[in-house]
């Protein structure tokens, strides 16, 4: 596709579902000034073999353009990914080391990368975000031990150790079904236990509303680890009533701490940012999800107004 020369703009008289899906995906990542390649854009359409055709049609209609392998909305001038070198390789090497360590904590069953690194981008501002799946009814013990490790051994550094989302194997389906959570699920990178990630993705097939899921999980950064003696002994000691009581106590203490730390936050906002139950722990104090969804709604409205194309 050559966008350097002058060419006639073609009016798209037949806006297909695939066109809308591609445009919505580009609008979403426009929030982060993040262009996409064909591999990523193939998630937007159910017919990846026709992706080139759809991209050509959108470019001919003067709606998108590209810079070599990177595609973005017409008129955008991004620098991220196009001219800047990502530090993702360095961050993934660090993440592999810490993911192996995280897995050896009691009741951890799967470790995955989310956030910007899962989209293969990292710079000096990046934190490594982990999505962790635990055994049922032991999530809060697991989380508490990991947080204690971060605060004591890592001196509360989150650069390579950001623990913001936990679920357990009994609650693999995510309740918040929106484009933000669908994007994070679709781009998760497995570090430990890719089979559990495949099961998790199947449980969340509602994401097909936003992205076409591949049956193949990206195992580029997968590591294989067996439980060490510490993990085995800890889980054995905490499998009965002691573990049950300690898990409930850990959850109550954590929720009380968060409530005291953010007293000004309204209940509705708190329940979204700190979604918590025996099987879920989410820690997003900045309300990033809402900010992204609000920003997307604004971009979609502006796009529909300027192009007279409905993306519904």
N, C-alpha and C positions, 0 to 999 in steps of 0.2 A: 504494500500500500504506500503510495507516494503522496505525501501531503505538502511537499515543498513547492509545487507549482500551482498556477492558477487553473482551476477547473470549475466546470459548471456544477452548481448545486442541484441535486435531484430531490424532488419532493417525494417523500415516502408516502405513497397512497395506501399502503397496506402495512400498518404497524402491527407486527406479529408479537406474540407473547414473548418470544425469544429476544426481540429488540428491546422490549420493556424491561426484561430481566437483566439484560446487559447494562442498560442505562441506569437502572436502580442500583446495581452493584457499583458502577462507576461513581454514582452520586454518593453512595455510602462511603466509599474510600476517599472521595474528594474531601470529606471532613478532615481527613488526616494528611491531605495533600500527597496521596499515595497512588501512583499509577499502577496498572496491573498488566501482567503478561497473559499470553493465551492459555497457559495451563490453569491459571487462576480464573480467568474469565469462562473457561469451560464449565466451571461449577454453576454458572448462571443459566446454562441452556441444557435441555434434554437431548439435544442432537449435536454433540461436540464435533462430528464430522462436517457439520454445516457452519461451524463457528466462523471460518474465514469469510464465507458468503455473507453472514450477518454483519460482520465488522465492516466489510466493503460497502454494504448498503448504508450503514450508519455513517460512515465517513463520507460517502457520496452525498448524503443528505445534510452534510455539514454539521453533524451532531457530535462526532468524536474525531479525534486525531491520534496520531502515534508518533513516537520518537524511537525508531528502531523497534525493539521488542516491547516497548511500554505503551499502553493505551490509556487515554484519559479524555475527559470532556473537552469539547472544542473551546479553544481560547485560554485554557489553563496553562500556566507556566510553572511546572513543578521542578524542583531540584532533587528532592529525595528519590533515591533509587536510580535516577537518570544520570546525574553527574556526581552524586556523593557515593563514596564507597561504604558499604555496610560493614559493621563489625560483627555480624551475626555468627560467623565461623568461630571467632574468639569466644563469644557468649555461649554458643552451644557446647564448646569444650568445657567451659566452667559448669554449664547446666548438667552435663553428663556426670561430672564428679559429684555434684550435690544431689542429683536425682538418685544415684546409687546409694548415697548416704541416707536420704529421706526414706528410701525403701526399707532400710534396716530398722526403722522405728516400728514399734508395735502397732499391728493392725493396718499398716499401709498395704494396699493391694495393687494400686496402680499409680504411676506418676507421669504427668503430661505437661507439656509447655503450652501456655496460652499467651494472650497479649501480643505486643508488637513482634516479639521474637518468633512466635508461631507463624507470622506472615513473612518470615525471613528478612526482617529488618532490625538493626540495632545500631545505636550510636552512643555517645557518652552519657546521654540522659536515660538510657534504657535500664529498666529493672527486669529481672527474670521472673516471670509469673508462673506459678505452678498450680495446676489443677490436680487434686489428689482424691483418689477413691479409696475408702477404708472398709474394714469389716463392719457389719451391722452392729449398731448399739455400742460402738467403741470409738466413734468419730472424735468425741471431745477429749478423750484420753490422748488419742493420737495427736490431735491438734495442740493440746496443752504442752505435751512433751516437745513438740517441734518448736513451738513459740519460746519455750524456756531455753532450748538450745540456741535459738537465734539471739535471744536477749543476753545470754551469758557468754557463750563461746564466740559468737559472731558479733558481740557488742551491739546488738540490735541493727546491724547492717542489713538492708534489704536488697542491695544491688544484685546479688546472685541468689537471693533466698527470699522471694516475696510469696508468702503463703496466703492467698486471698480467697480460695474457694475449695471447700471440701464437700463431698457427698459420700454416702456409703452404698454398698452393693445392693441394698434393698430398695433404694430410691434412685434408680438410674435415670428416670425420666425427669427432665427439668421442667418445673412448673411455669416459669416465665418464658412464654413462647412468643418471642419477638425477633426482629432482625439482628439485634445486638447479640443475644444469646445464640441465635442460629449461626452467626458469623464466627463466634468464638468456638462453638462446637465443630463447625466444618473445617476450621483451620488448626485444630489441636494436633500437636506433634507428640507421639508416644515416646517416652524415655524408658519406662518399665511397664511391661504387660500390654502388648498391642492387642491381644485377644480380648481383654476386658474392654479396651477402647472400641473394638468392633461391636461388641455387645451393647455398649453405651450408645453408639451411633444408631444402631438398630432400634433401641428403645426410644430414640428421639427422631424418628423418621418424619415427624412434623416439620423438620427443617427443610424437607423437600419443597415446601412452599416458597422458600427463598433460594435454596441451592440444591443442585442435583448431586447427591452423595455418590462417591465412587465406592465400589465394593472392596477396593484395595486401600489399606491404611499405609501411609508413608512411614516406612520403618528406617529411614536414613540414619536417625540418631538413636535407634533402639539399643539398649544395653540389657544383658541377661544377668540376673543376680539371683542367688539362692538365699533364703533366710539364714542369718548368722545365729550364733548361740544366744546372744542377747535378745534378739527378737523372739526366738522360740521360747526361752524361759519366761520372758515378760508376758507373752500372750498366754502361756500356761497358767501363770499366777493370777492373771486378771480375767480369766474366762468365766468365772462364776459370779456370785453375789458381790464380791469385793469390786470387781470390774464394773458391774452394773451401777453400784452406788457411786463409785469414783467418776464414772462417765457423767451421771446426772449432776453431781456436785460441780464438776468442771464446767458444764454448760451453764449452770446457774451463776457461778462465779464470773464467768466471762461476760455473760449478758449484763450482769450488774455493773461490771467494770465499764462496759461500753455505754450503758445508760448514764452513768456518772460522768463519763468523759464527754458525752455529747448531749447535755441536758436540754439544749435549745432545739434539738431536732424533734419534729412532730412525729407522732406514732406511725402514720402512714409512710412517711419518708424513712423512718428508722427501720420499719419492717421490710422495706425494699433494699436498703443499703446494708442492713445487717440481718438478712434473712437467716433464721436459725430455728432448728428443731433437732431432735435426736439424730436425724439422718442428713442434715444440711447445715453448713456453716459458710456464710458469705460475708466478706469484710470489704466493703466498698464505701468508705466514709465520705468520699467526695461526690458520690452520686453520679459517677461517670456514665453509667448506663442511660440515665434519663437525659443527661446532657447530649449524648450522642444521638438518641432517638429524636429529641427536640431539634437538633441541628439538621438531621436528615429530613424531617418534615418540612422545615423551612426551605431547604435546597430543592426538594421535590416540588413544592409550591411555586418557587421562583422559576424552576425549569418548565413546569407546565404552563405558567403564564407567558413566558418568553417564547416558547416553541408552539404553544397551542396543541401540545400532545399530552394526552392523559396517560399516566402510568398505572392507573388502577386496573 
